[in-house]
């Protein structure tokens, strides 16, 4: 009776809004708007947390290696959920799956805002990412199904704008909320938007369910999840303060063994099962396999270094969270403006040309970031970001064109899902790897600077004497207390210098990793002439 009443109320509501009726010409545009809300929120929460990390670290009293799991857990679960979304949507229906995903995401956001420690926050981020991992692929499938081929390109273009906008607005919105309210507000803001999206999904979308759905690859799902979880755990905790044995400790070695075993089981299962979770046989296609390798390596460098800049700006230069978020605003804007141009060029010239230019500029931007210091000017910070936004717009569309150029039409959906999975995996591994390298290089530079500081040298004694004199005149206290303050200031400066040098090392490594993608890019095959001939219209029949 309750379900009948709900259906009756909904039907009456739709009749009063003709534009939402399934047969109305504007229906598909309402669906697109509905899906764009979920897409924007899902991508937003992958970027909005970056500027809040320093405040989260200070609130919970944790270091970088622990705080990075707030990002890594989200990216990891996001990537694990992507390949399962098609099976779930085929069995439960696309509307139900999208509604459930949006509900999980909204619930996870609400719980994240209530987190009482870092472990609870990471756990609730997993709930949030579970919903986000379904939102993007299912939303994209809904848009592609509702729009006819002649309108599908522009519809997916608008859908992509929602993702690009979140890259720019995420750090900016997050910075404003952290500065003016609290770090928890970056999650709370999703709740009212999510409720509106849930209501819109119920009212606007119609249900669609495939008649024949494949069986679920449970072994592949479990083994793949164990492989990713154990590997990222090892990479993140290799330099952890509690892990006194370092990379050769029993815990880290066990994680690597478990991860390797799970990977072997996953590969065997996916190559032999009738309905694999991920169709790895697609990687046998030369262009598709090489392009996915490029994208994975790109994710290691690009997404792995993204969380470094907010840490540097806030911890080393004293930027507020809003100021740190504002520096990322041009990145998404330039990416959104450049992406259509890159798509046009990919149809007119060899797609490898804009992709190569983009990857080179990305590596250059990271190389420029490797020259940061405690006195870096704002213009020097912004120049690499301008280059990065322009470069990212040049990279994705040509790479997608090259990756899917030889994939049969009936397998494009599976190929697109695998394409996104590997990109997200690259980002997850990148965050864990760069976080581990950051800790390692901080230890190294702290030791090197510590050896260089000679407390018996005339320069050291002169600096500490001047600092002690200044401290005693400004703050007061005995000469002994002033001398202690002077020594503490020198030690603090050593730590700050070591942190900045470690940030520089990470950016330099990320730039080198990104530059490596140019090597496999040039061996990709293009069929430009053939494709142009196929698109040439047939002569008229006389």
C-alpha positions in Angstrom: 0.0 0.0 0.0 2.8 2.4 0.9 4.6 1.7 -2.4 1.4 2.2 -4.4 0.8 5.5 -2.6 4.3 6.7 -3.3 4.0 5.7 -7.0 0.6 7.5 -7.2 2.0 10.7 -5.7 5.0 10.5 -8.0 2.8 10.0 -11.1 0.6 12.9 -10.1 3.7 15.2 -9.5 5.2 14.3 -12.9 1.9 15.0 -14.6 2.0 18.5 -13.2 5.5 18.9 -14.6 5.2 18.0 -18.3 8.9 18.7 -18.8 9.8 15.7 -16.6 7.6 13.3 -18.4 9.6 10.5 -20.1 8.2 11.2 -23.5 8.8 14.9 -23.3 11.7 16.3 -25.4 13.3 18.0 -22.5 13.2 14.9 -20.3 16.8 13.8 -21.2 18.2 17.2 -20.3 16.6 17.0 -16.8 18.3 13.6 -16.5 21.6 15.1 -17.5 21.2 17.8 -14.9 20.4 15.2 -12.3 23.4 13.1 -13.2 25.7 16.2 -13.3 24.9 16.8 -9.6 26.2 13.4 -8.5 29.2 13.6 -10.8 30.2 17.0 -9.5 29.9 15.9 -5.9 31.9 12.6 -6.5 34.8 14.3 -8.1 34.6 17.3 -5.8 35.4 15.1 -2.7 38.5 13.7 -4.4 40.0 17.2 -4.5 38.3 19.2 -1.7 40.1 17.3 1.1 43.5 18.4 -0.1 43.3 21.9 1.4 41.8 20.5 4.6 44.6 18.1 5.3 46.8 20.4 7.4 43.8 21.3 9.6 42.8 17.6 9.9 46.4 16.8 10.9 46.4 19.5 13.5 43.0 18.6 14.9 43.7 14.9 15.3 47.5 15.2 16.0 48.6 12.9 13.1 51.4 13.1 10.6 51.4 13.1 6.8 51.7 9.3 6.5 48.4 8.9 8.5 46.6 11.8 7.0 47.2 10.7 3.4 44.9 7.7 4.0 42.0 10.2 4.0 42.9 10.6 0.3 44.2 7.1 -0.5 41.2 5.3 1.0 38.8 7.3 -1.1 40.7 6.8 -4.3 41.3 3.1 -3.6 37.6 2.2 -2.9 36.5 4.5 -5.7 38.7 2.4 -8.1 37.6 -0.9 -6.7 33.9 0.0 -7.1 34.2 1.2 -10.7 34.3 -2.2 -12.4 31.4 -3.6 -10.2 29.0 -0.8 -11.1 28.0 -2.3 -14.4 27.0 -5.7 -12.9 25.1 -4.1 -10.0 23.2 -1.7 -12.4 22.3 -4.6 -14.7 20.9 -6.6 -11.8 19.2 -3.9 -9.7 18.4 -1.4 -12.4 20.2 1.8 -13.3 17.9 4.2 -11.4 18.0 2.1 -8.2 21.8 1.8 -8.4 22.2 5.5 -9.0 19.8 6.3 -6.1 21.6 3.9 -3.8 25.0 5.3 -4.8 23.9 8.8 -4.1 22.4 7.8 -0.8 25.7 6.1 0.3 27.7 9.1 -0.8 25.4 11.5 1.2 25.4 9.2 4.2 29.2 8.9 4.1 29.5 12.7 3.9 27.3 13.1 6.9 29.3 10.6 8.9 32.6 12.2 7.9 31.5 15.5 9.3 30.9 13.7 12.7 34.2 11.8 12.7 35.8 11.9 16.2 39.3 10.7 15.2 41.3 9.9 12.1 40.4 6.2 12.0 36.7 7.0 12.0 37.2 9.6 9.3 39.0 7.1 7.1 36.3 4.5 7.7 33.5 7.0 6.7 35.5 8.0 3.7 35.3 4.4 2.6 31.5 4.6 2.8 31.5 7.8 0.8 33.8 6.4 -1.9 31.7 3.3 -2.2 28.8 5.5 -3.4 31.1 7.7 -5.5 32.5 4.7 -7.3 29.0 3.9 -8.6 27.9 7.4 -9.3 30.3 8.2 -12.2 30.1 5.1 -14.4 26.4 4.6 -13.8 25.6 8.3 -14.4 27.6 8.2 -17.6 25.8 5.1 -18.8 22.4 6.7 -18.0 23.3 9.8 -20.0 24.6 7.8 -23.0 21.4 5.7 -23.0 19.0 8.6 -22.8 20.6 10.7 -25.6 20.5 9.7 -29.2 23.9 9.4 -31.0 23.6 12.9 -32.6 23.2 14.5 -29.2 25.4 12.1 -27.2 28.6 14.0 -27.7 27.4 17.4 -26.4 25.6 15.6 -23.5 28.8 13.9 -22.4 30.6 17.2 -22.9 28.3 18.8 -20.4 28.8 15.8 -18.1 32.6 16.2 -18.4 32.3 19.9 -17.5 30.8 18.9 -14.1 34.0 16.9 -13.4 36.3 19.6 -14.6 34.5 22.3 -12.6 35.0 20.3 -9.4 38.7 20.3 -10.0 38.8 24.1 -9.9 36.1 24.7 -7.3 36.9 21.8 -4.9 40.0 23.3 -3.3 38.5 26.8 -3.4 35.2 25.8 -1.7 37.1 23.6 0.7 39.4 26.4 1.7 36.6 28.8 2.3 34.7 26.3 4.5 37.8 25.3 6.5 38.8 28.9 7.2 35.3 30.2 8.1 33.6 27.2 9.6 35.6 24.0 10.2 37.2 21.1 8.3 34.0 19.0 8.9 32.0 21.5 6.8 33.7 20.3 3.6 31.6 17.1 4.1 28.5 18.6 5.6 28.0 20.7 2.5 27.3 17.6 0.5 24.3 16.6 2.6 21.7 19.1 1.5 22.9 18.8 -2.1 22.7 15.0 -1.9 19.2 15.2 -0.5 18.1 17.4 -3.4 19.8 14.9 -5.8 18.0 12.0 -4.2 14.6 13.7 -4.6 15.4 14.6 -8.2 16.4 11.0 -9.0 13.1 9.7 -7.6 11.0 12.2 -9.6 12.9 12.5 -12.8 14.5 9.3 -13.8 12.8 6.2 -15.2 14.0 2.7 -14.5 16.0 0.7 -16.9 17.2 -2.9 -16.4 18.9 -5.3 -18.8 17.1 -8.5 -19.5 20.1 -10.8 -19.4 22.7 -10.0 -16.7 26.0 -11.8 -16.3 27.1 -13.6 -13.1 29.2 -11.8 -10.6 32.9 -12.5 -10.5 33.2 -12.8 -6.7 36.7 -14.3 -6.7 38.0 -11.5 -8.9 36.4 -8.8 -6.8 37.9 -10.2 -3.5 41.3 -10.9 -4.9 41.5 -7.5 -6.6 40.5 -5.7 -3.4 43.0 -7.6 -1.3 45.8 -6.9 -3.8 45.1 -3.2 -3.8 44.6 -2.9 -0.1 47.7 -4.8 0.9 49.9 -3.0 -1.6 48.8 0.5 -0.6 49.1 -0.4 3.1 52.7 -1.5 2.5 53.5 1.6 0.5 51.9 4.0 3.1 53.4 2.4 6.2 56.9 1.6 5.0 58.2 4.7 6.7 55.6 5.0 9.4 56.8 6.1 12.9 55.3 2.9 14.5 57.0 0.7 11.9 60.5 0.5 13.5 61.7 -2.2 11.1 61.1 0.0 8.0 60.6 -1.7 4.6 62.1 -5.0 5.8 59.8 -5.4 8.8 57.7 -8.5 9.0 54.4 -6.5 8.6 55.6 -4.8 5.4 57.0 -8.0 3.9 53.8 -9.9 4.7 51.7 -7.2 3.0 53.8 -7.5 -0.1 53.5 -11.3 -0.1 49.7 -11.1 0.4 49.4 -8.5 -2.3 51.5 -10.6 -4.8 49.5 -13.7 -4.1 46.2 -11.9 -4.5 47.4 -10.4 -7.8 48.2 -13.8 -9.1 44.8 -15.1 -8.2 43.1 -12.1 -9.7 45.0 -12.4 -13.0 44.3 -16.1 -13.3 40.6 -15.6 -12.5 40.1 -12.8 -14.9 41.7 -14.7 -17.8 39.8 -17.9 -17.2 36.3 -17.0 -15.9 33.4 -16.8 -18.3 32.3 -13.3 -17.1 35.3 -11.5 -15.6 35.0 -8.5 -13.4 37.5 -6.7 -15.6 38.0 -7.9 -19.2 41.8 -8.0 -19.1 41.8 -9.4 -22.6 41.1 -5.9 -23.9 44.7 -5.0 -22.9 45.9 -7.3 -25.7 44.9 -4.6 -28.0 48.1 -2.7 -28.6 46.9 0.8 -28.5 44.5 0.2 -25.6 47.2 -1.6 -23.5 49.9 0.9 -24.1 47.6 3.9 -23.5 46.5 2.4 -20.2 50.1 2.0 -19.1 50.6 5.6 -20.0 47.6 6.7 -18.0 48.6 4.6 -15.0 52.2 6.1 -14.9 50.6 9.5 -15.5 48.4 9.0 -12.4 51.4 8.0 -10.3 53.1 11.4 -11.0 50.2 13.8 -11.5 47.7 12.7 -8.8 50.4 11.6 -6.4 51.9 15.1 -6.3 48.5 17.0 -6.1 48.3 16.8 -2.3 51.8 18.2 -1.8 51.2 21.8 -2.9 48.4 22.6 -0.3 50.7 21.1 2.5 53.6 23.3 1.3 51.5 26.5 1.0 49.8 26.2 4.4 52.7 24.7 6.5 55.6 26.5 4.9 54.3 29.8 3.6 51.4 30.3 6.0 48.6 30.4 3.5 45.1 30.0 4.8 43.1 27.1 3.5 41.1 29.5 1.3 44.2 31.1 -0.2 45.7 27.6 -0.8 42.5 26.5 -2.5 42.3 29.6 -4.7 45.6 28.8 -6.5 43.9 25.8 -8.1 41.1 27.7 -9.6 42.8 28.4 -12.9 43.7 24.7 -13.4 40.2 23.5 -14.0 39.2 26.6 -16.0 42.2 26.2 -18.4 41.5 22.4 -18.6 37.9 23.0 -19.5 38.8 25.6 -22.2 41.6 23.5 -23.7 39.9 20.1 -23.7 37.5 20.9 -26.6 40.5 22.3 -28.6 42.4 19.1 -28.0 39.4 17.0 -29.1 39.2 19.1 -32.4 42.9 18.7 -33.0 42.7 14.9 -32.4 40.2 14.7 -35.3 42.4 16.9 -37.6 45.9 15.8 -36.8 47.7 12.9 -35.2 46.3 12.6 -31.7 49.8 11.9 -30.4 50.9 15.5 -31.1 48.6 17.3 -28.6 49.0 14.4 -26.1 52.8 14.7 -26.3 52.7 18.4 -25.9 50.4 18.0 -22.9 52.6 15.4 -21.2 55.8 17.4 -21.8 54.1 20.5 -20.3 53.0 18.5 -17.3 56.5 17.3 -16.6 57.7 20.8 -17.0 55.2 22.2 -14.5 56.4 19.6 -11.9 60.0 20.4 -12.6 59.3 24.1 -12.0 57.5 23.1 -8.7 60.8 21.4 -7.6 62.3 24.9 -7.0 60.1 25.9 -4.1 61.5 27.5 -1.0 60.4 29.3 2.2 60.5 32.6 0.3 58.8 31.6 -3.1 56.7 34.4 -4.6 53.1 33.9 -5.6 53.8 34.3 -9.3 56.4 31.5 -9.1 53.7 29.3 -7.6 51.0 30.1 -10.2 53.1 29.7 -13.3 53.4 25.9 -13.0 49.7 25.7 -12.3 48.8 27.7 -15.4 51.0 25.3 -17.4 49.4 22.3 -15.7 45.8 23.3 -16.4 46.6 23.9 -20.1 48.5 20.6 -20.3 45.8 18.5 -18.6 43.3 19.8 -21.2 45.6 18.5 -23.9 46.2 15.0 -22.5 42.9 13.2 -21.8 40.9 13.6 -25.0 43.7 12.5 -27.4 44.7 9.6 -25.1 41.0 8.4 -25.0 40.9 8.7 -28.8 44.0 6.6 -29.2 42.9 4.0 -26.6 39.5 3.3 -28.1 40.6 3.6 -31.8 40.7 -0.2 -32.3 38.2 -1.4 -29.8 35.0 -3.0 -31.2 31.8 -0.9 -30.6 30.2 -3.6 -28.4 33.2 -3.5 -26.0 33.6 0.2 -25.8 31.7 0.4 -22.5 33.9 -2.2 -20.8 37.0 -0.6 -22.2 36.0 2.9 -20.9 35.4 1.4 -17.5 38.8 -0.3 -17.4 40.4 3.0 -18.7 38.9 4.9 -15.7 39.9 2.1 -13.2 43.5 2.2 -14.2 43.7 6.0 -14.0 42.2 5.9 -10.5 44.6 3.1 -9.5 47.5 5.2 -10.7 46.3 8.1 -8.5 45.9 5.8 -5.5 49.3 4.3 -5.8 50.7 7.8 -6.5 49.4 9.3 -3.3 50.8 6.4 -1.3 54.1 6.4 -3.0 54.6 10.2 -2.8 53.6 10.2 0.8 56.2 7.5 1.6 58.9 9.3 -0.4 58.0 12.6 1.4 58.6 11.0 4.8 61.8 9.3 3.6 63.3 12.5 2.2 62.3 14.6 5.2 64.3 12.1 7.4 67.2 12.4 5.0 67.3 16.1 4.7 66.8 16.6 8.5 69.8 14.4 9.1 71.9 16.3 6.5 71.0 19.7 7.8 71.6 18.5 11.4 75.1 17.5 10.5 75.7 20.9 8.8 74.7 22.9 11.9 77.8 23.2 13.9 77.0 24.6 17.3 80.6 25.5 17.9 81.0 27.5 14.7 81.2 31.3 14.9 78.3 31.7 12.4 76.0 29.5 14.6 77.0 31.3 17.7 76.4 34.7 16.1 73.0 33.8 14.8 71.8 32.3 18.1 73.2 35.3 20.0 71.3 37.7 17.8 68.1 35.7 18.1 68.4 35.5 21.8 68.9 39.2 22.0 65.9 39.8 19.9 63.8 37.3 21.9 64.8 38.9 25.2 63.9 42.4 24.0 60.5 41.4 22.5 59.3 38.6 24.8 61.4 39.1 27.9 62.8 36.4 30.2 66.2 35.5 31.5 69.3 35.2 29.1 69.1 31.4 29.6 65.5 31.2 28.4 66.2 33.5 25.5 69.1 31.2 24.4 66.8 28.2 24.5 64.3 30.1 22.3 67.1 30.9 19.9 68.2 27.3 19.6 64.5 26.2 19.2 64.1 28.7 16.3 67.2 27.3 14.6 65.9 23.8 15.0 62.5 24.8 13.7 64.1 26.3 10.6 66.1 23.2 10.0 62.8 21.1 10.1 61.0 23.6 7.7 63.9 23.6 5.3 64.0 19.7 5.3 60.2 19.6 4.6 60.5 22.0 1.6 63.5 20.1 0.2 61.5 16.8 0.6 58.5 18.5 -1.3 60.9 19.5 -4.0 62.3 16.0 -4.3 58.8 14.6 -4.7 57.9 17.0 -7.4 61.2 16.2 -9.2 60.4 12.5 -9.1 56.8 13.1 -10.2 58.1 15.1 -13.1 60.5 12.4 -14.1 57.7 9.8 -13.9 55.5 11.9 -16.1 58.2 12.5 -18.6 58.6 8.7 -18.9 55.1 8.5 -20.5 56.5 10.2 -23.6 58.4 7.0 -24.5 55.4 4.6 -24.9 53.3 7.4 -26.4 55.4 7.5 -29.6 55.0 3.8 -30.2 51.3 4.0 -30.4 49.7 3.3 -33.8 47.5 5.7 -35.6 45.1 5.1 -38.5 44.3 8.7 -39.4 44.1 8.2 -43.1 42.0 5.1 -42.8 39.6 6.8 -40.4 39.2 9.8 -42.6 38.5 7.5 -45.6 35.8 5.7 -43.6 34.1 9.0 -42.7 34.2 10.3 -46.2 30.6 10.3 -47.6 29.7 7.9 -50.4 29.2 9.5 -53.9 25.6 10.1 -54.8 23.8 7.4 -56.9 22.9 8.7 -60.3 
